[in-house]
Amino acid sequence: MKKMLLLLLIISIIGTFSLLSCKAEEAVEEQVEEAAEEEVTVETEISGSIRFLGWEGYEFPEAYKELTEKYGVTIDPTYLTSNDEVFSKLYAGAEYDLTTPHPAYWKQLIENDLIQPIDIDKIPNYENIFSPVLKVLEPFNYDGKVWGVPILYAYNEFIYNADNADSIESWWEILEPEWKDRYVIMDDPMAFLIMAERMSGKTKDLNLVTPEELAEYKDILIDVKNNARTMVYSLGEAKNIIISGEADAWVQGFFVAPMARAEGYNVWSCIPKEGTVLVVDCYVIPKNAPNPDGAYAILNEVLKIPAQMSVVDDLSGGAITNDAIESLTEDQRSRYDYDNLEELFAENEMNGPFPTEAGEYITFGDMVTMWEEVKMAE
C-alpha cells in the first residue's frame, strides 16, 4: 500500500512539472509572438516622407531604392549652397529629418537646441565604421554624446590639369608669379584658414586661433585670393573650368580629380608637404524631425555597402565602413590612399570646433568676418 501511495505521489509530481513545463513553453511562445508583432510594428513606423536638407548627391536615391520601395517612403531633398543655411533654416523652425552640417557647426546647433543626439543602439551598422573616422570625430562628441553619423571622408587637395600644369610640393608655390590667374579657389573659409595655418607651420589645435595669428593668416589668404583667377561656388563649376583649360588648377579642391578622369580628362591631385584638411561629412537629425524612424532607417542604410559604393562611384568620396573598404576594386582604391588611411587621419585634422564666445581665441564668427574681408580686399 505504501509503495502504491509513493508511486501515485511521484506520478502526481511528474504531472505537475509537465503541466508547468507546458505552460512555460506556451509563455515563451507568446513572448516570441509578441516580440515578432513588436518588430513588425517598429518596421511599419518607417513611412511617409523623409525630408532631407543637405548637399546635392548626399541623398543617394539608387542606394536607398530598396528601402524606399520596401516601406513606401520618399526622400524629399532640399539642397544646400552653404553650411550657414542649416542653422538659419532650423532656427526659423523649418522641419527636416536629416541634414548635413559640417561638424564645426554642430556646437552652435547644439547650443541653440536645433539638433538631437544620436542613439547608436538604433543603428546596427554603426559598429562597422572605420575606427580612425570615429576617432577624428571625437572632438565633436559634445557632452559625451554622438551628434552625427559619418557618410564619407575626403580631404582638400591641389587639383590640376596635368596637360597644362605640374603638381606642387608646397602651398607657398601658388603665390609665385608663374601661377598668377592659373588657379581657382572656392568660397570655403574654414579650409583656407587651415591652409594658412599649415603654411605658417601650425599643425595642431587648428581651431584655437589667436587674434594675432588670424591677422597673419588673413594677409596670406589675401595673397592667395589675389593670385587666383576666380572664386567658384560649386564642384561642377570648378571641374568645368579645369577641364576646359580656363584655369589649370583648383586650390583646396576635392572630389573633382577622379570625376574628371572618369570623363577622360588628365586631371590629378596632390597633397603639398604642409598637409591637408580632412573632411568627414555626416548625417545629423534635427531636434524637431517629424519622421525620426525614417531618419534612423537612413542612418543605418548609409553604412551599408550599396550606399558606400555610391559614395565612391557617384561622389568620388572615400568609403568609411570596414566592409566597404575591403570590397573596393583596385581602381576604386587608387582614388584615395586607402593603404595609408590610419596615417592620413592621424596626421591631419578636421575643421573646428571654434570657441563660441570671445576670449583668448577667435570665434567662428571672427573667422567668417576675416574671410569676408579677404574676399573684398584688393
Secondary structure, DSSP 8 states (H G I E B T S, - for coil): -HHHHHHHHHHHHHHHHHHHHHHHHHHHHHHHHHHHHHHHHHHHT--SEEEEEE-TTTT-TTTTHHHHHHHT-EEEEEE-SSTHHHHHHHHTT---SEE---GGGHHHHHHTT-B----GGG-GGGGGB-HHHHHHTGGG-GGG----EEEEEEE-EEEEETTT----S-GGGGGSGGGTTSEEEES-HHHHHHHHHHHTT--S-TT---HHHHHHHHHHHHHHHHHSSEEE-SHHHHHHHHHHTS-SEEEEE-SHHHHHHHTT--EEEE--TT---EEEEEEB-BTT-S-HHHHHHHHHHTTSHHHHHHHHHHS--B--BHHHHHT--HHHHTTTTGGGHHHHHHH--B-----SS-SSS--HHHHHHHHHHHHH--
